[in-house]
Amino acid sequence: MPFVNIKITKDGATTEQKARLISGVTSLLRDILGKNPQTTVVVIDEVDTDNWGIGGETVTERRRQGK
Protein backbone atom coordinates (compact mmCIF):
# COMPACT_ATOMS: atom_id res chain seq x y z
CA MET A 1 0.00 0.00 0.00
CA PRO A 2 1.80 3.16 -1.17
CA PHE A 3 1.57 6.22 1.03
CA VAL A 4 2.53 9.56 -0.52
CA ASN A 5 2.77 12.77 1.51
CA ILE A 6 2.87 16.04 -0.44
CA LYS A 7 3.74 19.21 1.44
CA ILE A 8 2.90 22.60 -0.07
CA THR A 9 2.50 26.10 1.28
CA LYS A 10 -1.01 26.90 2.41
CA ASP A 11 -1.64 29.70 -0.07
CA GLY A 12 -0.60 27.81 -3.16
CA ALA A 13 -3.24 25.42 -4.52
CA THR A 14 -6.93 25.36 -5.32
CA THR A 15 -9.23 22.48 -4.42
CA GLU A 16 -9.21 21.44 -8.09
CA GLN A 17 -5.42 21.47 -8.27
CA LYS A 18 -5.15 19.33 -5.15
CA ALA A 19 -7.65 16.83 -6.58
CA ARG A 20 -5.55 16.68 -9.76
CA LEU A 21 -2.39 16.07 -7.70
CA ILE A 22 -4.05 13.18 -5.87
CA SER A 23 -5.32 11.67 -9.11
CA GLY A 24 -2.04 12.21 -10.95
CA VAL A 25 0.17 10.72 -8.24
CA THR A 26 -2.15 7.73 -7.95
CA SER A 27 -2.01 7.19 -11.72
CA LEU A 28 1.77 7.58 -11.76
CA LEU A 29 2.22 4.90 -9.11
CA ARG A 30 -0.11 2.60 -11.06
CA ASP A 31 1.64 3.22 -14.39
CA ILE A 32 5.27 3.16 -13.21
CA LEU A 33 5.22 0.71 -10.30
CA GLY A 34 2.06 -1.28 -11.00
CA LYS A 35 0.49 -0.22 -7.68
CA ASN A 36 -3.21 -0.70 -7.07
CA PRO A 37 -5.00 2.69 -7.05
CA GLN A 38 -7.53 1.32 -4.56
CA THR A 39 -4.81 0.93 -1.92
CA THR A 40 -2.81 4.07 -2.74
CA VAL A 41 -3.01 6.81 -0.13
CA VAL A 42 -2.13 10.42 -0.97
CA VAL A 43 -2.09 13.10 1.72
CA ILE A 44 -1.55 16.80 1.03
CA ASP A 45 -0.30 18.84 3.98
CA GLU A 46 -0.65 22.59 3.61
CA VAL A 47 1.92 24.44 5.69
CA ASP A 48 1.62 28.10 6.63
CA THR A 49 4.41 30.14 5.04
CA ASP A 50 5.47 31.31 8.52
CA ASN A 51 6.22 27.64 9.34
CA TRP A 52 8.27 26.88 6.20
CA GLY A 53 11.87 28.00 6.07
CA ILE A 54 14.41 28.17 3.27
CA GLY A 55 17.96 29.42 3.71
CA GLY A 56 17.32 30.53 7.28
CA GLU A 57 14.24 32.62 6.44
CA THR A 58 10.54 31.94 6.43
CA VAL A 59 8.80 31.72 3.08
CA THR A 60 6.66 34.66 4.21
CA GLU A 61 9.76 36.85 4.59
CA ARG A 62 11.37 35.58 1.36
CA ARG A 63 8.23 36.44 -0.58
CA ARG A 64 8.09 39.87 1.04
CA GLN A 65 11.65 40.44 -0.19
CA GLY A 66 10.79 39.17 -3.67
CA LYS A 67 13.03 36.12 -3.49
C-alpha positions as CSV (number, residue, x, y, z in Angstrom):
1,M,0.0,0.0,0.0
2,P,1.8,3.2,-1.2
3,F,1.6,6.2,1.0
4,V,2.5,9.6,-0.5
5,N,2.8,12.8,1.5
6,I,2.9,16.0,-0.4
7,K,3.7,19.2,1.4
8,I,2.9,22.6,-0.1
9,T,2.5,26.1,1.3
10,K,-1.0,26.9,2.4
11,D,-1.6,29.7,-0.1
12,G,-0.6,27.8,-3.2
13,A,-3.2,25.4,-4.5
14,T,-6.9,25.4,-5.3
15,T,-9.2,22.5,-4.4
16,E,-9.2,21.4,-8.1
17,Q,-5.4,21.5,-8.3
18,K,-5.2,19.3,-5.1
19,A,-7.6,16.8,-6.6
20,R,-5.6,16.7,-9.8
21,L,-2.4,16.1,-7.7
22,I,-4.0,13.2,-5.9
23,S,-5.3,11.7,-9.1
24,G,-2.0,12.2,-10.9
25,V,0.2,10.7,-8.2
26,T,-2.2,7.7,-8.0
27,S,-2.0,7.2,-11.7
28,L,1.8,7.6,-11.8
29,L,2.2,4.9,-9.1
30,R,-0.1,2.6,-11.1
31,D,1.6,3.2,-14.4
32,I,5.3,3.2,-13.2
33,L,5.2,0.7,-10.3
34,G,2.1,-1.3,-11.0
35,K,0.5,-0.2,-7.7
36,N,-3.2,-0.7,-7.1
37,P,-5.0,2.7,-7.1
38,Q,-7.5,1.3,-4.6
39,T,-4.8,0.9,-1.9
40,T,-2.8,4.1,-2.7
41,V,-3.0,6.8,-0.1
42,V,-2.1,10.4,-1.0
43,V,-2.1,13.1,1.7
44,I,-1.6,16.8,1.0
45,D,-0.3,18.8,4.0
46,E,-0.6,22.6,3.6
47,V,1.9,24.4,5.7
48,D,1.6,28.1,6.6
49,T,4.4,30.1,5.0
50,D,5.5,31.3,8.5
51,N,6.2,27.6,9.3
52,W,8.3,26.9,6.2
53,G,11.9,28.0,6.1
54,I,14.4,28.2,3.3
55,G,18.0,29.4,3.7
56,G,17.3,30.5,7.3
57,E,14.2,32.6,6.4
58,T,10.5,31.9,6.4
59,V,8.8,31.7,3.1
60,T,6.7,34.7,4.2
61,E,9.8,36.9,4.6
62,R,11.4,35.6,1.4
63,R,8.2,36.4,-0.6
64,R,8.1,39.9,1.0
65,Q,11.7,40.4,-0.2
66,G,10.8,39.2,-3.7
67,K,13.0,36.1,-3.5
